[in-house]
């Protein structure tokens, strides 16, 4: 069973025609674009020429092709539920681009259809779970060198007067459904998998359309960690993607580099006790002990494409897929709650 998985890819725009195509170009021993489908017929031609793909313009026709083994769905966000349900009911395994769907009830229905032991099976493309920066950050936290990590700040921001379909609510636009699934998923992982408290606010700042392009969500995790996340297209001076604060050190990102500063674990700190007396003028805050700091940098690459390797190992060799369906549904639940808390008037 080490043959390439025969993919039927639907939606050949920025994700399907760009990311999926590029990521699998070097994985043709694992995946084959057997069929491709788009309502714009000319989009199928590059796949026909490069991979020998079978072109379709009707999704129903591609689903009826018995040679299609896995349907990879990269259509507009508002169509994810409908297209995933159609494929699962046709008996096809499904690899579904984020967002999982628009509503938690839809996610739960798809989970029921796509998690039966005899199949078909559903997999969610939270590819940024494999982002090397995220993986390194988790590794550094788990190492303990920063001490008790009490706060994580996550940012993906810049200034962008966006005007494509991702700004229109009818099609599932807005940053909650675009970058949101990635950074909310990261946030929940940093929270210990779930949260005890959440507050949020969203705004429409610089983009066209009728959707949010500025998001602020703060969680208190089940591990008591504060996770403060921001996604924005309205920030002219972007902030670091990662800022992590621990009781013995901190981490700040600069593009593909982490800068760390933490107390030397080889040099134990002397015990200190609070003194109720007023400190002298020269005493400062009452503790003059020297602190021994370690400073280092850690570089990393992308890594998001490795989700395909995990998918192959799951389908061909039975290895558990690392993105659990319940975790992906929890992300949609957060998105739905944040959306329910804010209403816009059109500009």
N, C-alpha and C positions, 0 to 999 in steps of 0.2 A: 504493500500500500504506500510505498514511497514515491508514487507518481505525483506529478503536479496537480494541485487542486484546480478543478475547472470552474473558473469564475464567470458569472454573468453580471456585468457591471451596469447599473442603471443610474443615469445622471452623469454627463460627461463635461460638466462645467469646471469651475475652479478646483473643487475637491477631486472629482472623479477623473477629469481629463488632465488635471495638473498633478496633484499630490499622489493619488493612487497609481497613476500611470508611471510617474517617476520613481516611486518607491519600489514598485515591482519589476522594474526594468532589470535590476540586478538579482532578482529572486525568481527567475523563470524556471529554475529547477524545483521550486516549491509551488508556484502559482502560474496558471495560464489563463490569459484573458480569452476564454473560449468564445464568449459572446458579449456584445456591448449594446446598450439601448439608450437612445435619446430621441426626443421629438424633433430635434434639429438634425436631420440626416447627415449633414456634412461633418458633424462632430464625430461620427463613427469612423470616418475614413482614415485618420491617423492610426487607429487601432487595427483596422483591417490591413494597412500597409506594413505596420511594424510587427504585429503579433499574429496576423492571419485570423483575426477575430471575425465571428459571424455577426453581421450588423442587423439590428432591429430598430424599428421606430415605434412599435407597439409593445408595451410592457407585458401584456397578456401573452403575446406570441413568444417572448423570451422565456416566460415562466413555463410555457408548455413544452419547451425544448428538453427532452429527457437527458441530454448530455450536460446540462447546467447543474453543477454540484452545489455551488455556493453562490447566493445572490448577494452582491455587495451594493448597498444602497447609499447613493450620494446625491439624492435629489434635494429639493428645497425642504427646509425644516418642517413646514406645515404638512408635507406629504409623507413624512417618515412613518407615521403610524399606519396609514393606508397601505403604503407600499410594502412595509414589513409584514403586515397581516396577510396581504395577498400572497406573498412568497411563502410564508409559513403554512398557510392553508393549501398551497400547491405542493407541499412536502419538501421544500427547499430549506437547507440551512441558510441563515441570514447573518451577514456582517453589516451592522447598521451604524452609519455615521452619527456623530453627535449633532444635535441633541437627540437623546433616546426617542422622545416624542414631545408633545406640547403639554400633556396633562398626566398626572399620576395615575388616574383611572385607566388611561390608555396604556401606560407602562405596565400596570399589573395584568391587563388583559394579554399583552404580548408576552409577558413572562410566563403566563399560564400556557400559552400556545407553544412557546419556545423552550420549555424546560422539562418536557416529558422524557423519561429514560429512553424510549424508543425513537425519539426525535420527531420532527426536525428540531434543530438547535439554534438558539439566538445568541449572538455575541455583539457587544457594544464597543464601538471604536473610540474609547477614551485613550487615544494614543499618547496624550501628554502624561499619562501615568508612567510612561517609559522615558520621559524627558530627563536627560542626565542631571540637569540642575536640581530637579525635584528629588531624584534618587540620591544624589550626593547630600542634599540637605537632610533627608531622612537618616542617611548613614551617619552624618556628623552628629545629629541630635542623639541618635541611639548610642554613639560612642561614649557619651557622657562628658566630653571635654568642655562643653559649654555649661556644665552643671545642670541645674533644674531649669529647663526651657519653659518660661512662663508666658512668652508672647511671640507670635509669628505674624509678620506683616507681609502681605503678598500684593504686588502691584503689576498691572499690565496697562500702561497708559501712554498717551501721546496726544497730539492734536490732529484731528482728521475730520474734514467736512465730507463725510461719506454720503454717497447717494445711490448705492446699488439696492438690489432687492432686500438686502439684510437690514434696511432701514424701514421696511414696510411691514406692519403687524399682520396683514392678511397672509403673508407668505412665511410667517414665523421669524420675522426680523427682530432686531434689538440685541444688545450685547449680552443680555441674560441668557439668550439661546445661542449666541455665537461663541464668545470667549467664556461665558459663564459656566458651561458644563465642565470645562477644564479646571478653572480656578476654584470653583465650588468643590469639585472632587478632591483637589489638592487640600483645600481647607478642611474638609471632613476627615481626611487622612491625618492631618496634623492635629485635629481635635480628638484623635483616638477612635475615629470611626463614626461618631455621632456627637450631637451637641446637647447641652442643657438649656442654653439660652441663645437667642438670636435677635438682633435688631438690624434694620436695613433702611436705606433710602436710595431712590433712583431718580435721575434727572434726564431731561432732553436738552442738550447743550449746543452742539455744533453740527450734528448730522442733519441730513434731510429726513423726510418721512415722518412717522408718528410714533417712533419707538425710543426707548431709553438708550443713551450712549454714555452715561455715567452711572456707575453702580458702587455703592458702599455697603458691605455686609460685615457685621461683627458677630463672631460666635464665641461662646464659652463652651469648651469641649467637655466631654465626659471625663477627660483627664485634667480638667480645671485650667487648661491652657487657653489663653486669649488668642484668637485668630482673627486678624483684621485684614480684609481683602478689598481691593479696589480694582475696577476695570473702567477705563475712561478714554473717550475720544476727545476730551475737552481740556487736556492738561498740556500747556505749552512748554513746561519744564518737567520732563518725566522724572519719576523717582525710581530708585533701585527696585528690581523685581522681587528680591528677597531681603528682608531684615529680620534677623532672628536674635532674640535676647534671652540669655540664660543667666543664672546666678553666679557663674564663674567666667562668662565671656559672651561675645557677640559675633555675629556673622552678617556681612553686608555684601550684596552682589554688585558686580560691575560688568555688564554684558555677560561673557562666558567665563567669568572669574568670581570666586568667592574670596573675600578678605576676612580672615579670622583674627581675633585677638582674645586670648583667654589666659587665665592664671595658670602658671606652670604646675602641672599635677605632681611633679617631683619635689615641690617645695611646699609643704603643708603650711597653712595659715595658723598663726598663733590665736588662741582663744581671746575673745574680746567680750566686754560686758558694758552695758549702758551705765553711764555715770550721771547722777542727777545734779552734780555741781555745775556751776557756770564755768565754761572753759576760759583760760587766760587769753590775753590778746594774741599771743604768739602760738597758741595751741591749735588754731584752726578749728577743725571739728573734733578735736580731742584724740585723734589717732594718727600717729606719725610713722606707723610701720611702713617699710618699703614693700611694694608689690612687684612680684616678678612676673612679667608678661611674656607670653609667647605670641609671636605674630607670624602668620603664614598665609599663603595664597593657594587656592585649589582651582584648577582649570577643568573645564568640561566641554563636551560637544552637544549634539542634539539628541539623538537616540530615539526619537519618537517613532521612527520607521520600524523599530524592533517589535512593535505590536504584531506585525505580520509573522515574524518568526514564532511568537507565542501562539498565534492562531493556528499556524501549521502544526506545531507540536500537539496542540489540543485535538485538532481534527484527525491527524494521521496517527498519533501515538498515545492519545488519551490523557495527556498531561492537563491538569486543571487550568482553565483559563483564569488569569489573575484578576480580571475585572468582573466581579460578581454582579449578576443582574440586580440583586437587591441594592447594591451600592449605587448602580446607575439610576435606579428608581428613586433613591434617596436624594440624588442631585435634582431630579425633576420636582420632587416634593418641595425642596428649598426654593427653586425657581418659581413654582406656583404660589408659594406663600409670600415671596417678595413681591411678585406681580400683584397679588390681591391687596397688598398694603398700600399701593400707590396708584393713583389715577391721574392721567394727563388730560390737558386740553390742548388741541392742536394749535400750533403757532399761527 
